[in-house]
Amino acid sequence: MQFMRPAQLEKAIRDFPVVYVPFGLIEWHGRHLPVGNDALKAHGILVKAAEQAGGVVYPPVYFHEGFPREHLVPVLTALFERLKKTGFRVILGVSGHNVQGQIDMINRALAPVVADGTVAGAGLWEITLSQGPDSNTDHAAKWETSNMMFLYPDLVDLKALGDGPLAPDMKPPDGIGGLDPRKHASVEVGQRNVDLAAQAIGKKARELLEALPGGRDASRPVTISPGHWWMI
């Protein structure tokens, strides 16, 4: 969304009024991955979903369940309300931080927005709908490293892990949970994982949209137009 011009955004909403909101946080992900891994991963998968199914991807949201929810949930509700008023009919909050608290936070924020039945929404992990032998997650190990090798190869430095054994079970100094990425991660694994996750999320978006009254037809006009002062 942040790179689109008004006419492009307006057309995208009219064609497929779905918005995907990626969530993550700044968190240690080994010495070899960027600390913004979770939101970057979710954003990259959602861009693929939008390319395949349609819709628009909101910029990554770097908030998590550790912030005071009594303050954060109303802020997220306000964001979702603004997206609704813009003309989106489906709002999917997708977290790359696989902690139940973040999904609960997203769904709590969505609840008053979808209560009137004119829009639909859900909080998901990036692999909620695709989890299986070729689509999974971990912490800075095989899966997350593979995702980043495919999506953002310049941000991955496996050499930073050295040649010695890694500490098990996310223990210091490595903080990695899962299969050794030096042995098991690859661009091919990441591409397959991202593709499956994106396909499943796009399918869910279509199902939610088509189940709404009026299906794909927007229940309200899109509010972006030349000369109109508008912001989310």
mmCIF file of the C-alpha atoms, coordinates in Angstrom:
data_MODEL
# 
_entry.id   MODEL 
# 
loop_
_atom_site.group_PDB 
_atom_site.id 
_atom_site.type_symbol 
_atom_site.label_atom_id 
_atom_site.label_alt_id 
_atom_site.label_comp_id 
_atom_site.label_asym_id 
_atom_site.label_entity_id 
_atom_site.label_seq_id 
_atom_site.pdbx_PDB_ins_code 
_atom_site.Cartn_x 
_atom_site.Cartn_y 
_atom_site.Cartn_z 
_atom_site.occupancy 
_atom_site.B_iso_or_equiv 
_atom_site.pdbx_formal_charge 
_atom_site.auth_seq_id 
_atom_site.auth_comp_id 
_atom_site.auth_asym_id 
_atom_site.auth_atom_id 
_atom_site.pdbx_PDB_model_num 
ATOM 1   C CA . MET A 1 1   ? 0.000   0.000   0.000  1.00 0.00 ? 1   MET A CA 1 
ATOM 2   C CA . GLN A 1 2   ? 2.726   2.458   0.935  1.00 0.00 ? 2   GLN A CA 1 
ATOM 3   C CA . PHE A 1 3   ? 4.159   2.381   -2.595 1.00 0.00 ? 3   PHE A CA 1 
ATOM 4   C CA . MET A 1 4   ? 0.847   2.784   -4.436 1.00 0.00 ? 4   MET A CA 1 
ATOM 5   C CA . ARG A 1 5   ? -0.526  5.930   -6.025 1.00 0.00 ? 5   ARG A CA 1 
ATOM 6   C CA . PRO A 1 6   ? -4.147  6.891   -5.242 1.00 0.00 ? 6   PRO A CA 1 
ATOM 7   C CA . ALA A 1 7   ? -5.597  5.614   -8.516 1.00 0.00 ? 7   ALA A CA 1 
ATOM 8   C CA . GLN A 1 8   ? -3.789  2.282   -8.123 1.00 0.00 ? 8   GLN A CA 1 
ATOM 9   C CA . LEU A 1 9   ? -5.062  1.848   -4.590 1.00 0.00 ? 9   LEU A CA 1 
ATOM 10  C CA . GLU A 1 10  ? -8.601  2.779   -5.538 1.00 0.00 ? 10  GLU A CA 1 
ATOM 11  C CA . LYS A 1 11  ? -8.630  0.255   -8.396 1.00 0.00 ? 11  LYS A CA 1 
ATOM 12  C CA . ALA A 1 12  ? -7.235  -2.493  -6.181 1.00 0.00 ? 12  ALA A CA 1 
ATOM 13  C CA . ILE A 1 13  ? -9.971  -1.909  -3.599 1.00 0.00 ? 13  ILE A CA 1 
ATOM 14  C CA . ARG A 1 14  ? -12.708 -1.914  -6.216 1.00 0.00 ? 14  ARG A CA 1 
ATOM 15  C CA . ASP A 1 15  ? -11.370 -5.103  -7.834 1.00 0.00 ? 15  ASP A CA 1 
ATOM 16  C CA . PHE A 1 16  ? -10.914 -7.061  -4.599 1.00 0.00 ? 16  PHE A CA 1 
ATOM 17  C CA . PRO A 1 17  ? -11.702 -5.144  -1.376 1.00 0.00 ? 17  PRO A CA 1 
ATOM 18  C CA . VAL A 1 18  ? -9.396  -7.125  0.892  1.00 0.00 ? 18  VAL A CA 1 
ATOM 19  C CA . VAL A 1 19  ? -6.613  -5.714  3.051  1.00 0.00 ? 19  VAL A CA 1 
ATOM 20  C CA . TYR A 1 20  ? -3.906  -7.821  4.666  1.00 0.00 ? 20  TYR A CA 1 
ATOM 21  C CA . VAL A 1 21  ? -2.221  -6.357  7.757  1.00 0.00 ? 21  VAL A CA 1 
ATOM 22  C CA . PRO A 1 22  ? 1.116   -7.997  8.678  1.00 0.00 ? 22  PRO A CA 1 
ATOM 23  C CA . PHE A 1 23  ? 2.163   -8.079  12.332 1.00 0.00 ? 23  PHE A CA 1 
ATOM 24  C CA . GLY A 1 24  ? 5.482   -8.773  13.987 1.00 0.00 ? 24  GLY A CA 1 
ATOM 25  C CA . LEU A 1 25  ? 7.990   -7.360  16.422 1.00 0.00 ? 25  LEU A CA 1 
ATOM 26  C CA . ILE A 1 26  ? 11.658  -6.569  16.901 1.00 0.00 ? 26  ILE A CA 1 
ATOM 27  C CA . GLU A 1 27  ? 13.126  -9.754  18.340 1.00 0.00 ? 27  GLU A CA 1 
ATOM 28  C CA . TRP A 1 28  ? 16.324  -11.797 18.378 1.00 0.00 ? 28  TRP A CA 1 
ATOM 29  C CA . HIS A 1 29  ? 16.395  -14.290 15.519 1.00 0.00 ? 29  HIS A CA 1 
ATOM 30  C CA . GLY A 1 30  ? 19.896  -15.675 15.783 1.00 0.00 ? 30  GLY A CA 1 
ATOM 31  C CA . ARG A 1 31  ? 22.997  -13.882 14.610 1.00 0.00 ? 31  ARG A CA 1 
ATOM 32  C CA . HIS A 1 32  ? 22.145  -14.644 10.983 1.00 0.00 ? 32  HIS A CA 1 
ATOM 33  C CA . LEU A 1 33  ? 18.688  -13.059 10.535 1.00 0.00 ? 33  LEU A CA 1 
ATOM 34  C CA . PRO A 1 34  ? 17.364  -9.504  10.926 1.00 0.00 ? 34  PRO A CA 1 
ATOM 35  C CA . VAL A 1 35  ? 15.609  -8.669  14.185 1.00 0.00 ? 35  VAL A CA 1 
ATOM 36  C CA . GLY A 1 36  ? 12.528  -7.600  12.223 1.00 0.00 ? 36  GLY A CA 1 
ATOM 37  C CA . ASN A 1 37  ? 12.163  -11.115 10.800 1.00 0.00 ? 37  ASN A CA 1 
ATOM 38  C CA . ASP A 1 38  ? 8.580   -11.845 11.869 1.00 0.00 ? 38  ASP A CA 1 
ATOM 39  C CA . ALA A 1 39  ? 6.902   -8.808  10.340 1.00 0.00 ? 39  ALA A CA 1 
ATOM 40  C CA . LEU A 1 40  ? 9.128   -8.949  7.245  1.00 0.00 ? 40  LEU A CA 1 
ATOM 41  C CA . LYS A 1 41  ? 8.194   -12.607 6.756  1.00 0.00 ? 41  LYS A CA 1 
ATOM 42  C CA . ALA A 1 42  ? 4.478   -11.929 7.158  1.00 0.00 ? 42  ALA A CA 1 
ATOM 43  C CA . HIS A 1 43  ? 4.641   -8.919  4.829  1.00 0.00 ? 43  HIS A CA 1 
ATOM 44  C CA . GLY A 1 44  ? 6.469   -10.884 2.136  1.00 0.00 ? 44  GLY A CA 1 
ATOM 45  C CA . ILE A 1 45  ? 3.967   -13.744 2.262  1.00 0.00 ? 45  ILE A CA 1 
ATOM 46  C CA . LEU A 1 46  ? 1.039   -11.330 2.112  1.00 0.00 ? 46  LEU A CA 1 
ATOM 47  C CA . VAL A 1 47  ? 2.481   -9.527  -0.903 1.00 0.00 ? 47  VAL A CA 1 
ATOM 48  C CA . LYS A 1 48  ? 2.522   -12.912 -2.654 1.00 0.00 ? 48  LYS A CA 1 
ATOM 49  C CA . ALA A 1 49  ? -1.074  -13.527 -1.563 1.00 0.00 ? 49  ALA A CA 1 
ATOM 50  C CA . ALA A 1 50  ? -2.149  -10.157 -2.964 1.00 0.00 ? 50  ALA A CA 1 
ATOM 51  C CA . GLU A 1 51  ? -0.316  -10.802 -6.221 1.00 0.00 ? 51  GLU A CA 1 
ATOM 52  C CA . GLN A 1 52  ? -2.124  -14.107 -6.615 1.00 0.00 ? 52  GLN A CA 1 
ATOM 53  C CA . ALA A 1 53  ? -5.605  -13.390 -5.258 1.00 0.00 ? 53  ALA A CA 1 
ATOM 54  C CA . GLY A 1 54  ? -5.883  -9.609  -5.205 1.00 0.00 ? 54  GLY A CA 1 
ATOM 55  C CA . GLY A 1 55  ? -6.138  -7.096  -2.408 1.00 0.00 ? 55  GLY A CA 1 
ATOM 56  C CA . VAL A 1 56  ? -3.734  -4.699  -0.754 1.00 0.00 ? 56  VAL A CA 1 
ATOM 57  C CA . VAL A 1 57  ? -1.028  -5.185  1.897  1.00 0.00 ? 57  VAL A CA 1 
ATOM 58  C CA . TYR A 1 58  ? -0.772  -2.647  4.711  1.00 0.00 ? 58  TYR A CA 1 
ATOM 59  C CA . PRO A 1 59  ? 2.762   -1.792  5.938  1.00 0.00 ? 59  PRO A CA 1 
ATOM 60  C CA . PRO A 1 60  ? 4.155   -4.062  8.676  1.00 0.00 ? 60  PRO A CA 1 
ATOM 61  C CA . VAL A 1 61  ? 2.899   -3.336  12.188 1.00 0.00 ? 61  VAL A CA 1 
ATOM 62  C CA . TYR A 1 62  ? 5.646   -3.761  14.779 1.00 0.00 ? 62  TYR A CA 1 
ATOM 63  C CA . PHE A 1 63  ? 3.474   -4.173  17.874 1.00 0.00 ? 63  PHE A CA 1 
ATOM 64  C CA . HIS A 1 64  ? 3.013   -7.352  19.876 1.00 0.00 ? 64  HIS A CA 1 
ATOM 65  C CA . GLU A 1 65  ? 1.047   -8.726  22.801 1.00 0.00 ? 65  GLU A CA 1 
ATOM 66  C CA . GLY A 1 66  ? 3.685   -7.602  25.295 1.00 0.00 ? 66  GLY A CA 1 
ATOM 67  C CA . PHE A 1 67  ? 2.594   -3.974  24.965 1.00 0.00 ? 67  PHE A CA 1 
ATOM 68  C CA . PRO A 1 68  ? -0.248  -2.847  27.292 1.00 0.00 ? 68  PRO A CA 1 
ATOM 69  C CA . ARG A 1 69  ? -3.272  -4.309  25.557 1.00 0.00 ? 69  ARG A CA 1 
ATOM 70  C CA . GLU A 1 70  ? -5.699  -1.922  27.200 1.00 0.00 ? 70  GLU A CA 1 
ATOM 71  C CA . HIS A 1 71  ? -4.041  0.808   25.131 1.00 0.00 ? 71  HIS A CA 1 
ATOM 72  C CA . LEU A 1 72  ? -2.953  -1.107  22.044 1.00 0.00 ? 72  LEU A CA 1 
ATOM 73  C CA . VAL A 1 73  ? -6.198  -2.937  21.205 1.00 0.00 ? 73  VAL A CA 1 
ATOM 74  C CA . PRO A 1 74  ? -8.192  0.310   20.829 1.00 0.00 ? 74  PRO A CA 1 
ATOM 75  C CA . VAL A 1 75  ? -5.458  1.711   18.575 1.00 0.00 ? 75  VAL A CA 1 
ATOM 76  C CA . LEU A 1 76  ? -5.644  -1.362  16.338 1.00 0.00 ? 76  LEU A CA 1 
ATOM 77  C CA . THR A 1 77  ? -9.445  -1.178  16.350 1.00 0.00 ? 77  THR A CA 1 
ATOM 78  C CA . ALA A 1 78  ? -9.151  2.420   15.145 1.00 0.00 ? 78  ALA A CA 1 
ATOM 79  C CA . LEU A 1 79  ? -6.825  1.281   12.352 1.00 0.00 ? 79  LEU A CA 1 
ATOM 80  C CA . PHE A 1 80  ? -9.223  -1.453  11.277 1.00 0.00 ? 80  PHE A CA 1 
ATOM 81  C CA . GLU A 1 81  ? -12.155 1.001   11.385 1.00 0.00 ? 81  GLU A CA 1 
ATOM 82  C CA . ARG A 1 82  ? -10.268 3.373   9.089  1.00 0.00 ? 82  ARG A CA 1 
ATOM 83  C CA . LEU A 1 83  ? -9.583  0.531   6.664  1.00 0.00 ? 83  LEU A CA 1 
ATOM 84  C CA . LYS A 1 84  ? -13.269 -0.352  6.762  1.00 0.00 ? 84  LYS A CA 1 
ATOM 85  C CA . LYS A 1 85  ? -14.310 3.242   6.035  1.00 0.00 ? 85  LYS A CA 1 
ATOM 86  C CA . THR A 1 86  ? -11.884 3.331   3.120  1.00 0.00 ? 86  THR A CA 1 
ATOM 87  C CA . GLY A 1 87  ? -13.880 0.565   1.431  1.00 0.00 ? 87  GLY A CA 1 
ATOM 88  C CA . PHE A 1 88  ? -12.219 -2.711  2.412  1.00 0.00 ? 88  PHE A CA 1 
ATOM 89  C CA . ARG A 1 89  ? -14.680 -5.508  3.164  1.00 0.00 ? 89  ARG A CA 1 
ATOM 90  C CA . VAL A 1 90  ? -12.249 -8.138  4.460  1.00 0.00 ? 90  VAL A CA 1 
ATOM 91  C CA . ILE A 1 91  ? -9.458  -7.413  6.947  1.00 0.00 ? 91  ILE A CA 1 
ATOM 92  C CA . LEU A 1 92  ? -6.925  -10.160 7.642  1.00 0.00 ? 92  LEU A CA 1 
ATOM 93  C CA . GLY A 1 93  ? -4.422  -9.536  10.415 1.00 0.00 ? 93  GLY A CA 1 
ATOM 94  C CA . VAL A 1 94  ? -1.549  -11.950 9.826  1.00 0.00 ? 94  VAL A CA 1 
ATOM 95  C CA . SER A 1 95  ? 1.200   -12.411 12.387 1.00 0.00 ? 95  SER A CA 1 
ATOM 96  C CA . GLY A 1 96  ? 4.653   -13.792 11.717 1.00 0.00 ? 96  GLY A CA 1 
ATOM 97  C CA . HIS A 1 97  ? 5.193   -14.007 15.501 1.00 0.00 ? 97  HIS A CA 1 
ATOM 98  C CA . ASN A 1 98  ? 3.738   -17.392 16.339 1.00 0.00 ? 98  ASN A CA 1 
ATOM 99  C CA . VAL A 1 99  ? 2.386   -16.632 19.782 1.00 0.00 ? 99  VAL A CA 1 
ATOM 100 C CA . GLN A 1 100 ? -1.306  -17.054 20.621 1.00 0.00 ? 100 GLN A CA 1 
ATOM 101 C CA . GLY A 1 101 ? -1.384  -13.735 22.460 1.00 0.00 ? 101 GLY A CA 1 
ATOM 102 C CA . GLN A 1 102 ? -0.800  -11.817 19.248 1.00 0.00 ? 102 GLN A CA 1 
ATOM 103 C CA . ILE A 1 103 ? -3.676  -13.583 17.452 1.00 0.00 ? 103 ILE A CA 1 
ATOM 104 C CA . ASP A 1 104 ? -5.948  -12.914 20.440 1.00 0.00 ? 104 ASP A CA 1 
ATOM 105 C CA . MET A 1 105 ? -4.944  -9.244  20.332 1.00 0.00 ? 105 MET A CA 1 
ATOM 106 C CA . ILE A 1 106 ? -5.777  -8.959  16.620 1.00 0.00 ? 106 ILE A CA 1 
ATOM 107 C CA . ASN A 1 107 ? -9.140  -10.691 17.018 1.00 0.00 ? 107 ASN A CA 1 
ATOM 108 C CA . ARG A 1 108 ? -10.087 -8.535  19.996 1.00 0.00 ? 108 ARG A CA 1 
ATOM 109 C CA . ALA A 1 109 ? -9.319  -5.444  17.957 1.00 0.00 ? 109 ALA A CA 1 
ATOM 110 C CA . LEU A 1 110 ? -11.335 -6.751  15.006 1.00 0.00 ? 110 LEU A CA 1 
ATOM 111 C CA . ALA A 1 111 ? -14.428 -7.760  16.998 1.00 0.00 ? 111 ALA A CA 1 
ATOM 112 C CA . PRO A 1 112 ? -16.194 -4.360  17.104 1.00 0.00 ? 112 PRO A CA 1 
ATOM 113 C CA . VAL A 1 113 ? -15.253 -3.658  13.476 1.00 0.00 ? 113 VAL A CA 1 
ATOM 114 C CA . VAL A 1 114 ? -16.920 -6.769  12.065 1.00 0.00 ? 114 VAL A CA 1 
ATOM 115 C CA . ALA A 1 115 ? -19.863 -6.774  14.491 1.00 0.00 ? 115 ALA A CA 1 
ATOM 116 C CA . ASP A 1 116 ? -22.313 -5.157  12.039 1.00 0.00 ? 116 ASP A CA 1 
ATOM 117 C CA . GLY A 1 117 ? -21.746 -7.916  9.458  1.00 0.00 ? 117 GLY A CA 1 
ATOM 118 C CA . THR A 1 118 ? -20.789 -5.606  6.600  1.00 0.00 ? 118 THR A CA 1 
ATOM 119 C CA . VAL A 1 119 ? -17.128 -6.620  6.783  1.00 0.00 ? 119 VAL A CA 1 
ATOM 120 C CA . ALA A 1 120 ? -15.320 -9.800  7.778  1.00 0.00 ? 120 ALA A CA 1 
ATOM 121 C CA . GLY A 1 121 ? -11.968 -10.302 9.417  1.00 0.00 ? 121 GLY A CA 1 
ATOM 122 C CA . ALA A 1 122 ? -9.694  -12.742 11.208 1.00 0.00 ? 122 ALA A CA 1 
ATOM 123 C CA . GLY A 1 123 ? -6.376  -12.984 12.952 1.00 0.00 ? 123 GLY A CA 1 
ATOM 124 C CA . LEU A 1 124 ? -4.043  -15.679 11.609 1.00 0.00 ? 124 LEU A CA 1 
ATOM 125 C CA . TRP A 1 125 ? -0.481  -16.870 11.845 1.00 0.00 ? 125 TRP A CA 1 
ATOM 126 C CA . GLU A 1 126 ? 1.207   -16.936 8.482  1.00 0.00 ? 126 GLU A CA 1 
ATOM 127 C CA . ILE A 1 127 ? 1.020   -20.752 8.410  1.00 0.00 ? 127 ILE A CA 1 
ATOM 128 C CA . THR A 1 128 ? -2.363  -21.249 10.148 1.00 0.00 ? 128 THR A CA 1 
ATOM 129 C CA . LEU A 1 129 ? -4.004  -22.322 6.898  1.00 0.00 ? 129 LEU A CA 1 
ATOM 130 C CA . SER A 1 130 ? -1.077  -24.075 5.189  1.00 0.00 ? 130 SER A CA 1 
ATOM 131 C CA . GLN A 1 131 ? 0.758   -25.962 7.935  1.00 0.00 ? 131 GLN A CA 1 
ATOM 132 C CA . GLY A 1 132 ? 2.043   -29.335 6.770  1.00 0.00 ? 132 GLY A CA 1 
ATOM 133 C CA . PRO A 1 133 ? 5.174   -31.120 5.533  1.00 0.00 ? 133 PRO A CA 1 
ATOM 134 C CA . ASP A 1 134 ? 6.052   -28.281 3.115  1.00 0.00 ? 134 ASP A CA 1 
ATOM 135 C CA . SER A 1 135 ? 4.804   -25.329 5.155  1.00 0.00 ? 135 SER A CA 1 
ATOM 136 C CA . ASN A 1 136 ? 5.739   -24.721 8.754  1.00 0.00 ? 136 ASN A CA 1 
ATOM 137 C CA . THR A 1 137 ? 7.516   -22.393 11.135 1.00 0.00 ? 137 THR A CA 1 
ATOM 138 C CA . ASP A 1 138 ? 10.141  -22.349 13.870 1.00 0.00 ? 138 ASP A CA 1 
ATOM 139 C CA . HIS A 1 139 ? 12.414  -19.754 15.437 1.00 0.00 ? 139 HIS A CA 1 
ATOM 140 C CA . ALA A 1 140 ? 15.328  -18.685 13.224 1.00 0.00 ? 140 ALA A CA 1 
ATOM 141 C CA . ALA A 1 141 ? 15.916  -22.289 12.165 1.00 0.00 ? 141 ALA A CA 1 
ATOM 142 C CA . LYS A 1 142 ? 15.081  -24.211 8.970  1.00 0.00 ? 142 LYS A CA 1 
ATOM 143 C CA . TRP A 1 143 ? 11.769  -22.549 8.135  1.00 0.00 ? 143 TRP A CA 1 
ATOM 144 C CA . GLU A 1 144 ? 12.288  -18.919 9.068  1.00 0.00 ? 144 GLU A CA 1 
ATOM 145 C CA . THR A 1 145 ? 15.768  -18.899 7.585  1.00 0.00 ? 145 THR A CA 1 
ATOM 146 C CA . SER A 1 146 ? 14.474  -20.456 4.352  1.00 0.00 ? 146 SER A CA 1 
ATOM 147 C CA . ASN A 1 147 ? 11.706  -17.865 4.130  1.00 0.00 ? 147 ASN A CA 1 
ATOM 148 C CA . MET A 1 148 ? 14.195  -15.046 4.394  1.00 0.00 ? 148 MET A CA 1 
ATOM 149 C CA . MET A 1 149 ? 16.612  -16.696 1.950  1.00 0.00 ? 149 MET A CA 1 
ATOM 150 C CA . PHE A 1 150 ? 13.786  -16.625 -0.590 1.00 0.00 ? 150 PHE A CA 1 
ATOM 151 C CA . LEU A 1 151 ? 12.206  -13.263 0.244  1.00 0.00 ? 151 LEU A CA 1 
ATOM 152 C CA . TYR A 1 152 ? 15.222  -11.174 1.333  1.00 0.00 ? 152 TYR A CA 1 
ATOM 153 C CA . PRO A 1 153 ? 18.446  -13.076 0.550  1.00 0.00 ? 153 PRO A CA 1 
ATOM 154 C CA . ASP A 1 154 ? 20.653  -10.044 1.190  1.00 0.00 ? 154 ASP A CA 1 
ATOM 155 C CA . LEU A 1 155 ? 19.490  -9.980  4.827  1.00 0.00 ? 155 LEU A CA 1 
ATOM 156 C CA . VAL A 1 156 ? 20.682  -13.533 5.638  1.00 0.00 ? 156 VAL A CA 1 
ATOM 157 C CA . ASP A 1 157 ? 24.245  -14.299 6.770  1.00 0.00 ? 157 ASP A CA 1 
ATOM 158 C CA . LEU A 1 158 ? 24.655  -17.974 7.652  1.00 0.00 ? 158 LEU A CA 1 
ATOM 159 C CA . LYS A 1 159 ? 28.384  -17.456 8.116  1.00 0.00 ? 159 LYS A CA 1 
ATOM 160 C CA . ALA A 1 160 ? 27.559  -15.453 11.244 1.00 0.00 ? 160 ALA A CA 1 
ATOM 161 C CA . LEU A 1 161 ? 26.615  -18.751 12.929 1.00 0.00 ? 161 LEU A CA 1 
ATOM 162 C CA . GLY A 1 162 ? 30.124  -20.163 12.593 1.00 0.00 ? 162 GLY A CA 1 
ATOM 163 C CA . ASP A 1 163 ? 30.919  -23.850 12.208 1.00 0.00 ? 163 ASP A CA 1 
ATOM 164 C CA . GLY A 1 164 ? 30.399  -25.193 15.722 1.00 0.00 ? 164 GLY A CA 1 
ATOM 165 C CA . PRO A 1 165 ? 27.347  -26.864 17.263 1.00 0.00 ? 165 PRO A CA 1 
ATOM 166 C CA . LEU A 1 166 ? 24.356  -24.661 18.037 1.00 0.00 ? 166 LEU A CA 1 
ATOM 167 C CA . ALA A 1 167 ? 22.849  -24.434 21.512 1.00 0.00 ? 167 ALA A CA 1 
ATOM 168 C CA . PRO A 1 168 ? 19.616  -26.476 21.632 1.00 0.00 ? 168 PRO A CA 1 
ATOM 169 C CA . ASP A 1 169 ? 16.063  -25.279 22.354 1.00 0.00 ? 169 ASP A CA 1 
ATOM 170 C CA . MET A 1 170 ? 16.608  -21.547 21.818 1.00 0.00 ? 170 MET A CA 1 
ATOM 171 C CA . LYS A 1 171 ? 19.219  -21.376 24.555 1.00 0.00 ? 171 LYS A CA 1 
ATOM 172 C CA . PRO A 1 172 ? 21.982  -18.731 24.438 1.00 0.00 ? 172 PRO A CA 1 
ATOM 173 C CA . PRO A 1 173 ? 24.179  -17.804 22.753 1.00 0.00 ? 173 PRO A CA 1 
ATOM 174 C CA . ASP A 1 174 ? 22.321  -18.807 19.575 1.00 0.00 ? 174 ASP A CA 1 
ATOM 175 C CA . GLY A 1 175 ? 18.629  -18.488 20.427 1.00 0.00 ? 175 GLY A CA 1 
ATOM 176 C CA . ILE A 1 176 ? 17.576  -20.820 17.601 1.00 0.00 ? 176 ILE A CA 1 
ATOM 177 C CA . GLY A 1 177 ? 14.648  -23.196 17.946 1.00 0.00 ? 177 GLY A CA 1 
ATOM 178 C CA . GLY A 1 178 ? 14.411  -25.952 15.352 1.00 0.00 ? 178 GLY A CA 1 
ATOM 179 C CA . LEU A 1 179 ? 16.572  -27.671 12.759 1.00 0.00 ? 179 LEU A CA 1 
ATOM 180 C CA . ASP A 1 180 ? 20.036  -26.260 12.122 1.00 0.00 ? 180 ASP A CA 1 
ATOM 181 C CA . PRO A 1 181 ? 19.549  -23.707 9.317  1.00 0.00 ? 181 PRO A CA 1 
ATOM 182 C CA . ARG A 1 182 ? 23.078  -24.289 8.037  1.00 0.00 ? 182 ARG A CA 1 
ATOM 183 C CA . LYS A 1 183 ? 22.064  -27.856 7.108  1.00 0.00 ? 183 LYS A CA 1 
ATOM 184 C CA . HIS A 1 184 ? 18.344  -27.639 6.407  1.00 0.00 ? 184 HIS A CA 1 
ATOM 185 C CA . ALA A 1 185 ? 17.513  -24.134 5.116  1.00 0.00 ? 185 ALA A CA 1 
ATOM 186 C CA . SER A 1 186 ? 17.364  -23.312 1.404  1.00 0.00 ? 186 SER A CA 1 
ATOM 187 C CA . VAL A 1 187 ? 15.807  -20.930 -1.061 1.00 0.00 ? 187 VAL A CA 1 
ATOM 188 C CA . GLU A 1 188 ? 13.711  -23.803 -2.432 1.00 0.00 ? 188 GLU A CA 1 
ATOM 189 C CA . VAL A 1 189 ? 12.265  -24.645 0.987  1.00 0.00 ? 189 VAL A CA 1 
ATOM 190 C CA . GLY A 1 190 ? 11.444  -20.985 1.534  1.00 0.00 ? 190 GLY A CA 1 
ATOM 191 C CA . GLN A 1 191 ? 9.798   -20.560 -1.849 1.00 0.00 ? 191 GLN A CA 1 
ATOM 192 C CA . ARG A 1 192 ? 7.570   -23.594 -1.321 1.00 0.00 ? 192 ARG A CA 1 
ATOM 193 C CA . ASN A 1 193 ? 6.606   -22.463 2.162  1.00 0.00 ? 193 ASN A CA 1 
ATOM 194 C CA . VAL A 1 194 ? 5.835   -18.913 1.057  1.00 0.00 ? 194 VAL A CA 1 
ATOM 195 C CA . ASP A 1 195 ? 3.826   -20.065 -1.956 1.00 0.00 ? 195 ASP A CA 1 
ATOM 196 C CA . LEU A 1 196 ? 1.683   -22.472 0.066  1.00 0.00 ? 196 LEU A CA 1 
ATOM 197 C CA . ALA A 1 197 ? 1.042   -19.918 2.802  1.00 0.00 ? 197 ALA A CA 1 
ATOM 198 C CA . ALA A 1 198 ? 0.169   -17.205 0.270  1.00 0.00 ? 198 ALA A CA 1 
ATOM 199 C CA . GLN A 1 199 ? -2.209  -19.480 -1.642 1.00 0.00 ? 199 GLN A CA 1 
ATOM 200 C CA . ALA A 1 200 ? -4.029  -20.505 1.534  1.00 0.00 ? 200 ALA A CA 1 
ATOM 201 C CA . ILE A 1 201 ? -4.372  -16.925 2.782  1.00 0.00 ? 201 ILE A CA 1 
ATOM 202 C CA . GLY A 1 202 ? -5.616  -15.714 -0.598 1.00 0.00 ? 202 GLY A CA 1 
ATOM 203 C CA . LYS A 1 203 ? -8.187  -18.521 -0.684 1.00 0.00 ? 203 LYS A CA 1 
ATOM 204 C CA . LYS A 1 204 ? -9.403  -17.565 2.803  1.00 0.00 ? 204 LYS A CA 1 
ATOM 205 C CA . ALA A 1 205 ? -9.745  -13.946 1.716  1.00 0.00 ? 205 ALA A CA 1 
ATOM 206 C CA . ARG A 1 206 ? -11.895 -14.959 -1.261 1.00 0.00 ? 206 ARG A CA 1 
ATOM 207 C CA . GLU A 1 207 ? -14.096 -17.171 0.901  1.00 0.00 ? 207 GLU A CA 1 
ATOM 208 C CA . LEU A 1 208 ? -14.684 -14.447 3.472  1.00 0.00 ? 208 LEU A CA 1 
ATOM 209 C CA . LEU A 1 209 ? -15.436 -11.869 0.809  1.00 0.00 ? 209 LEU A CA 1 
ATOM 210 C CA . GLU A 1 210 ? -17.855 -14.036 -1.131 1.00 0.00 ? 210 GLU A CA 1 
ATOM 211 C CA . ALA A 1 211 ? -19.712 -14.982 2.062  1.00 0.00 ? 211 ALA A CA 1 
ATOM 212 C CA . LEU A 1 212 ? -20.533 -11.341 2.841  1.00 0.00 ? 212 LEU A CA 1 
ATOM 213 C CA . PRO A 1 213 ? -23.842 -9.788  1.782  1.00 0.00 ? 213 PRO A CA 1 
ATOM 214 C CA . GLY A 1 214 ? -23.275 -8.579  -1.773 1.00 0.00 ? 214 GLY A CA 1 
ATOM 215 C CA . GLY A 1 215 ? -20.156 -10.679 -2.246 1.00 0.00 ? 215 GLY A CA 1 
ATOM 216 C CA . ARG A 1 216 ? -17.412 -8.690  -3.923 1.00 0.00 ? 216 ARG A CA 1 
ATOM 217 C CA . ASP A 1 217 ? -19.552 -5.576  -4.390 1.00 0.00 ? 217 ASP A CA 1 
ATOM 218 C CA . ALA A 1 218 ? -18.425 -2.908  -1.968 1.00 0.00 ? 218 ALA A CA 1 
ATOM 219 C CA . SER A 1 219 ? -21.095 -1.885  0.533  1.00 0.00 ? 219 SER A CA 1 
ATOM 220 C CA . ARG A 1 220 ? -19.743 1.661   0.594  1.00 0.00 ? 220 ARG A CA 1 
ATOM 221 C CA . PRO A 1 221 ? -17.885 3.822   -1.926 1.00 0.00 ? 221 PRO A CA 1 
ATOM 222 C CA . VAL A 1 222 ? -14.121 3.836   -1.964 1.00 0.00 ? 222 VAL A CA 1 
ATOM 223 C CA . THR A 1 223 ? -13.074 7.111   -0.368 1.00 0.00 ? 223 THR A CA 1 
ATOM 224 C CA . ILE A 1 224 ? -9.848  7.788   -2.280 1.00 0.00 ? 224 ILE A CA 1 
ATOM 225 C CA . SER A 1 225 ? -10.296 10.332  -5.053 1.00 0.00 ? 225 SER A CA 1 
ATOM 226 C CA . PRO A 1 226 ? -8.294  13.190  -6.594 1.00 0.00 ? 226 PRO A CA 1 
ATOM 227 C CA . GLY A 1 227 ? -8.215  16.170  -4.296 1.00 0.00 ? 227 GLY A CA 1 
ATOM 228 C CA . HIS A 1 228 ? -9.792  14.328  -1.375 1.00 0.00 ? 228 HIS A CA 1 
ATOM 229 C CA . TRP A 1 229 ? -7.881  14.691  1.886  1.00 0.00 ? 229 TRP A CA 1 
ATOM 230 C CA . TRP A 1 230 ? -7.630  11.117  3.080  1.00 0.00 ? 230 TRP A CA 1 
ATOM 231 C CA . MET A 1 231 ? -5.366  9.145   5.375  1.00 0.00 ? 231 MET A CA 1 
ATOM 232 C CA . ILE A 1 232 ? -5.220  5.884   7.304  1.00 0.00 ? 232 ILE A CA 1 
# 
